[in-house]
Amino acid sequence: MKCSNAILLSVFVLAGAMGQNFACAQSAAITGAAVAGVHLTIALTNNVLSAGSTNIVHCVFKNSSTNDIHLERTGYLEVDCSAISLIDPSGKIYDLRPHIPFKINFSSGFITIPSGEMYECDIQIQIPNEAKTGKYKLNAIWRFTIANNGKFTEKEVVSNLLKIEIK
């Protein structure tokens, strides 16, 4: 099978290095709406998942603005990512971020994405055991800070909606 989306190339290189035999990932050509020139695209290597399974979501941030942006990267998904959600046909939302029993109130740093650049990362999610068989949508919302004339503003960007199926 031939992959046609260069954005996902790193997924396949990583998968190959890990000895995994992945089929081509869902196309990430459709992104979420831009917020201040920032796009977030998410992709999976397989759109058919199982309840209770652990999966890797590939995230691509593209900074099309004229300013640098900053993503908080504490290493804790529940802090860095505003939401990573599974949405069932009735509209019920499952929060897929891990939950920790204490509050984190520190930051180990930020990732700066210069104007015109991209940043890619992988996040691990677990599909809830109670998720029933059927068609779902997956999306992510991520906070970022943009600097404009010395003023920093926090915003959130929403990813594309991935269609997935739970079997």
N, C-alpha and C positions, 0 to 999 in steps of 0.2 A: 504494500500500500504506500502511496506517495503522499507526504505531507506538503501542503501548499502554503502554510502560514509560517513565515520566518520567525515571528514572535515566539512561537512555541519550540523553536529549535533547542533551546537550553533544556527543556523538559526531556527531550529524547536523548540528548547527550548525557544528561545525568542518569536517565533510566538505563542507558547502555552501559555506563560506567558501573552501575550497580548490578548489572547482569539481568535486568528485568526485560521482559518481552512485552512492551506496551504497543497497542495499536495506536494509530494517530489520534491525538487529542482533538476534542471539539474545537472547531474554528473559533478563534478569538478575534476575528475581524470586526465584530460588532462590539463596541464599547458602551459603557454607560455614558450618560450626558456629561459633558465637560463642566467643571466648576473652576472658575478663574483660570481656564486653560489647562486644567489637569484632568486626565482620563485615567480610569481604573478598569482593567480588563482581567477577568478571571477565567481559568480554563481547567478542565480535568482531562486525564488521559482516557477516561472511560465514563460514559454517561449512564451506565447501568450499575447501580450500587446495591449493597445489601444492608438491611437494618443491622445495627451494631458494628458495622465495618469501619475501619480507620482508613482515611483517604487523604491524598495530598492535593491541595488546590494551588495552582500556579497563578501568581498575581503579577501583573505588569502595570506599572505606573508610568505614564507619559506626561512630561511637563512641556506643554506647548505654550506656556505663558512666557512673558519677557522677564520674569523674576525667578530667582531660585525658590524652591519649596523645601520644606523640612518635614520628615516623617519621624515621629517618636518611635524608637526601637529599643524597648526595655528587654525584649526577649520573652515577654509575657503577652500572648495574643489577646488575653482578656483586657489588657491595658491599651495596647497599640491599636487594635482594631475596634472600631465602634460597634460593629456587628458583622457576623457571618451567619447567614440565616438560610434555613430550609423552609420553603413555603409550600404547604399542601394545597390541593384544589379548593378547599373550603376557605383558604386564607389564613389558617392557623400557622403561626411562625414558631419554628424551633430554633433557639439560639444555640449555635454549634461551638461557641467559644468555650474553652475549658473554664471551670469555676474553681477558684481557690478559696480556702477557708480564712484568708486574711486579706487585708487591704494593702495594696502596694502604693506607696506614695513617693516613689523615687523614680528617676530615669537614668538609664545607663547610657543615654546619648541619643543623638538624632542622626538620621541619614539625610544628607543634602542632595537634592536632585537639581542640578543646574538647568537653566532654561534650555529647551530643545533636547534634553537627555531623557533616558528611560532608566528605571530601576525595576529589577525583578526579584521576587522572593517566593518561597514556597511555605504554605502553612498547612498544618495537620488538623484535620477535623474528624469527628466521629459521628456517624449517623446514629440517631437515637434508636435504641432497641424497640421503642414503641411506635416507630414510623411504620405505617401500614404500606402494603404493596400498592403502587400507583405512580402517577406522574407528579413531579414536583418541580420547583424552581429554586435555584441557589443564587444568592447574591451576597455581596460584601459592601460594607460602608466603612470608610477609613478616614480618620482625621489627618489633616496636614496643616502646616503653618506656612503662610506666604509672607515674604518681606517686600514692602513697597515703600520706597522713600524713607527707610528707617523704621517704619511702623509694621509690626507683626500682627497678622490677623489669622485666627484659627477658622478653618472651614472643614467640611466633610464632602467627600466624593463618593458617589454610589456606582457600583460596578454594573456591568451587563447582567442580565438574568440568564443563567444557564438552565436549560431544560434537562432534567435528569429523571431517571426512573428507578424506583426502589422495587427490588424483587425479593 
